[in-house]
C-alpha cells in the first residue's frame, strides 16, 4: 500500500509520525479519511478521535480540534491539543465530564463553552478505551 | 581593632549575597533556556496557521467575523505583560513606563487595562487605572492553557464591543543581552493582503468556516507567543542583572580585602612600633 508522510504540529510540540497508509479525522461535518496522493486541501477538524494506520496497525489520538493541510509533499495535522489513547488521564477526563454536567444545571453560564468542554471530556474517555 | 572586625563582617555578608545572586543567575539561565525551547516549538504551528489565514483572507468578507471588524476607536484595551517578581534589572520598569506613556497619550479614562504579572497589576492599581482583569502567579507553571484563558477574556471584551482596539505591550526576546519592548495591535486583525496564493486547493467545509475556526486559534497562539517572549525576556534580564550583581560583589570583596589587609598591616606596624619604642625606652 502506498504511504505518505504525516506530521502533527501543536503549539507545544511537533511529532513526526513517519510514513503512514491512512488517517481518519473528525471533520466538522463528520469523519473523513485521507490516503496517499490526496488532492491538496485544507480541512477543518473538530473535537473527536483521529485514527492513524501505520504498517497495518491502528492507533488513536483524541483531539480538541484544528485543521489538516494536505500538500503533495506531506500531510500536516495542525491541532490545538492531542493525546494518544494510552496517555489519556482517565480520572481527569471523568472529573471534567462531571464538572461540565453539573454546570449544565447552573444558570448564566457560557453554554457553548460548557458544551465544548463536555464534548472534549466525553471524547477523551471514548478514545482512552481504544 | 574594632575596624578589622567590621571589615571582616562586611566581607562575609557580601560573600553570602554573592552566593544568592550566583544561584539566581543559574536558575534564570536554566529557565530562559527552557522558555527559548518552547518558543522554538511554538513557532511552526504559529507560522502555518498565519500562512493559511493570509491565504484565505482575501477571499473572505471581513464583515463575516466580528474579530476582523474594524470600528471607529472610542475605547482601547491594553494588555501589559510584566513579571511577578523583581530582581530583573529594568525589565519591569521599562515595560511599565512604555505602557503608561502610551495609555496616557490616548487618555487614561478611555483605556481598559489587562494586567499580566504582579508588577503590572500593582503599578496600575496604585495609579487608579481601569483594570479589567489581572493574571498573577502563573509564570512558574506557564502552559498553553493560560494563554487560552487570558485570550478568551480579552477577545470577548473586544467582541462585546467594550473596546474597539486591543494593544499588547510586551518584551520581545531578541537575545540574551537584549530585549525589545514591543507594542502590537492584537485586535482587530489586520493582515497584509499580499500573500502567495495557492490555487486548486480543496477547502472543507468552506473558506468562511475555516477562517472562523482558525482566527480564534490564531489569537490564542499570539497570546501564547506574547507570554513566552516575555517570560524568556524576563529570565534573560534577570540573568544579566544577577551576573552584574555577582561581578559587583566580586569587586566589593576585592576592595574590602584590600582594606582589610591594609588595616591589618597598619595594626601590626603600630604594635611593633609600640614594642620597639618600649624596648628603646628601657635601654636608656
Interface residues (C-beta under 8 A of the other chain):
Chain A: X9 X10 X11 X12 X13 X14 X27 X28 X29 X32 X39 X40 X41 X42 X43 X44 X65 X66 X67 X69 X76 X78 X80 X81
Chain B: X38 X41 X42 X44 X45 X46 X48 X49 X52 X56 X144 X198 X200 X201 X202 X203 X204 X205 X209 X210 X213 X214 X217 X220 X221 X224
